[in-house]
Amino acid sequence: MQLSNLELFALDKLLHDHQPATEALRSSEARVLERVDTPAGFFAVIELQQSLRDVGEFAEREWKFKLKSPKKTAGYFVCWPDGESTLCLEAVISRGRRPEVLTAELFV
């Protein structure tokens, strides 16, 4: 599966200062192996067609967010490497209610 707009948005926020990884994720060869909606957000496993070593290794990264609506809803995106060429991405609503549909336009 292709990365969704929301996954690309989250990864852009998480990896904004890591250009080689961002470029590898935006390539048409990056693909989602698994995507699951969770009660608190979503979880995805993303495969790159190259080793993470080739794009420069990185540790777990987190980006805290607030939503425009519903008000007072907040949470975080987190991603971490998982093996040679995959990474995991998770969105967690930690305060407030999770909207039925998460879109990039909802984030402040």
Secondary structure, 3 states (H helix, E strand, C coil): CCCCHHHHHHHHHHCCCCHHHHHHHHCCCCEEEEEEEECCEEEEEEECCCCHHHHCCCCCEEEEEEECCCCCCEEEEEEEECCCCEEEEEEEEEECCCCCCCCHHHEC
